[in-house]
């Protein structure tokens, strides 16, 4: 009888923990960006090249399996130009609040050798103040890349930007999010080499408890 009572208490505690995590994920993460999966083509998205850079953006719903929805953005780079900022794929303006933490995340892929991409959040007008920057390398496997930063000023005209001017091959992009808070895994797609989440460990532990292991 005592063992059954202890198991019941453990079950209630574990369920409460799992439900608390689920509620946190649902309530705290709202995407500031619009059309994050390119389901409305390139609505809300801007594309810019300068100098010798030659590139174009396309909607791909056949070549690559989308991370979410039916479409993927494809940037075909014919000439990367002379610098990383000569090809930009971005969205803005939107507001960011001082003293808040934000995370920008994007799913990316390329067909060939790893390709450098800069994740940026900056002011959408002169003096183009930078708030976050991270250089990553897209590979031939879908993966999620992110940068988390603390916003130091209020800005009603901020933007997120992907600097593609150092890449030399085509880039696929999907499921782009900018949200308040630290990074979280929304389980939209399995991450390569993804570690087991704490909640998964708890579920596994409860399974062993029920079996008396």
C-alpha positions in Angstrom: 0.0 0.0 0.0 2.8 2.4 0.9 4.6 1.7 -2.4 1.5 2.4 -4.4 1.0 5.7 -2.5 4.5 6.8 -3.2 4.1 6.0 -6.9 0.9 8.0 -7.1 2.6 11.0 -5.5 5.5 10.8 -8.0 3.2 10.5 -10.9 1.3 13.7 -9.9 4.6 15.6 -9.4 6.0 14.5 -12.8 2.7 15.3 -14.6 2.7 18.8 -13.0 6.3 19.4 -14.2 5.5 18.3 -17.8 2.4 20.4 -17.9 4.2 23.5 -16.6 6.9 23.2 -19.3 4.1 22.9 -22.0 2.3 26.0 -20.7 5.6 28.0 -20.6 6.3 27.1 -24.3 2.7 28.1 -25.4 2.5 31.4 -23.5 6.0 32.9 -23.7 7.0 32.6 -27.4 5.3 34.7 -29.9 6.9 35.3 -33.3 7.5 39.0 -34.0 8.1 38.2 -37.7 5.4 37.7 -40.2 5.1 34.9 -42.8 7.9 33.0 -41.2 7.5 29.9 -43.4 7.0 31.7 -46.7 3.5 30.3 -47.1 2.4 33.7 -48.6 5.4 33.7 -50.9 7.6 36.7 -50.0 5.0 38.9 -48.3 6.7 40.9 -45.6 10.2 39.9 -46.8 12.7 42.2 -48.5 15.7 41.3 -50.6 18.6 43.6 -51.5 21.9 43.3 -53.5 24.6 45.9 -54.4 27.9 46.2 -56.1 28.9 43.1 -58.1 26.6 40.8 -56.2 24.1 38.9 -58.4 21.4 36.8 -56.6 17.7 36.1 -56.8 15.2 34.6 -54.4 12.7 32.0 -55.3 10.0 30.0 -53.6 10.8 26.3 -53.5 8.1 23.7 -52.7 9.6 20.8 -54.6 13.4 20.5 -54.2 13.7 20.6 -50.4 11.3 19.2 -47.8 10.0 22.2 -45.9 10.6 22.4 -42.2 7.1 23.7 -41.6 4.2 24.2 -44.1 4.6 23.8 -47.8 7.2 26.4 -48.9 10.9 27.1 -48.5 12.8 30.2 -49.5 15.7 29.6 -51.9 18.4 32.2 -52.6 20.3 31.5 -55.7 23.7 33.2 -55.6 25.3 33.8 -59.0 28.0 36.2 -57.8 28.6 36.8 -54.1 30.1 40.3 -54.7 32.9 41.7 -52.6 31.6 41.6 -49.1 29.2 39.9 -46.7 26.7 42.7 -46.7 26.1 42.8 -50.5 23.3 40.3 -50.4 20.7 40.7 -47.7 17.4 38.9 -47.0 15.5 40.7 -44.3 12.2 41.7 -42.6 11.3 44.9 -40.7 10.6 47.4 -39.3 9.3 46.2 -35.9 9.7 47.2 -32.3 12.2 45.9 -29.7 12.1 46.9 -26.1 15.0 48.0 -23.9 16.2 45.5 -21.3 14.4 42.5 -22.8 16.1 39.4 -24.2 15.3 38.2 -27.7 16.2 35.2 -29.8 16.5 35.0 -33.6 16.4 31.5 -35.1 16.3 30.2 -38.6 16.4 26.8 -40.3 18.9 26.7 -43.1 20.5 24.3 -45.6 22.8 24.3 -48.6 23.7 21.7 -51.2 27.4 21.8 -51.3 30.3 22.8 -48.9 29.3 24.7 -45.7 28.2 28.2 -46.6 28.7 31.2 -44.2 25.6 33.2 -43.3 25.4 36.1 -40.8 22.4 36.3 -38.5 21.8 39.9 -37.6 19.4 42.2 -35.8 19.9 45.9 -36.3 18.3 49.3 -36.7 16.3 49.6 -39.9 17.6 53.1 -40.7 20.7 55.2 -40.3 23.0 54.7 -38.3 22.1 51.0 -38.7 23.0 50.2 -35.1 23.7 46.5 -34.6 22.1 44.6 -31.7 23.1 41.1 -32.5 25.3 39.3 -35.0 26.4 35.7 -35.3 28.3 34.0 -38.1 27.1 30.4 -38.8 27.7 27.9 -41.6 24.8 26.2 -43.3 25.5 22.6 -44.2 23.9 20.0 -46.5 21.6 19.0 -43.7 18.7 21.0 -42.4 19.6 22.6 -39.1 18.5 25.4 -36.8 20.8 28.4 -36.1 20.1 31.0 -33.5 21.4 34.1 -31.7 20.2 35.4 -28.4 20.8 39.0 -27.3 19.9 41.6 -24.7 18.3 44.7 -26.2 20.0 47.8 -24.8 17.7 50.5 -26.2 14.0 50.9 -27.3 13.8 50.8 -31.1 10.6 51.0 -33.1 12.3 50.5 -36.4 14.4 47.4 -35.9 14.9 44.6 -38.4 16.3 41.1 -38.7 18.7 40.3 -41.6 20.5 37.4 -43.1 23.8 38.5 -44.7 24.5 36.1 -47.5 27.3 37.9 -49.4 30.0 35.5 -48.3 28.1 32.4 -49.6 28.9 31.0 -53.0 26.1 28.5 -53.5 22.4 28.3 -53.1 20.8 28.7 -49.7 17.5 27.3 -48.5 15.7 29.1 -45.6 12.6 28.2 -43.6 10.8 28.7 -40.3 12.4 32.1 -39.3 11.5 33.2 -35.8 12.3 36.3 -33.6 10.8 36.1 -30.2 11.2 37.4 -26.6 13.2 35.2 -24.3 16.0 32.6 -24.4 16.3 30.0 -27.1 13.7 27.2 -27.0 13.2 24.1 -29.2 9.7 24.2 -30.6 10.0 20.6 -31.9 9.0 21.7 -35.4 11.7 19.4 -36.8 14.2 17.0 -35.4 17.6 18.6 -34.7 20.7 16.8 -35.8 22.4 15.2 -32.8 19.6 16.7 -30.6 20.1 15.9 -26.9 17.3 14.3 -24.9 15.1 17.0 -23.3 14.7 17.0 -19.6 11.0 16.3 -20.0 11.8 13.3 -22.1 14.0 12.0 -19.3 11.2 12.4 -16.8 8.8 10.5 -19.0 11.3 7.7 -19.4 11.9 7.7 -15.6 8.2 7.5 -14.9 8.0 4.5 -17.3 10.7 2.8 -15.2 9.0 3.6 -12.0 5.7 2.1 -13.2 7.5 -1.1 -14.1 9.1 -1.2 -10.7 12.7 -0.8 -12.0 
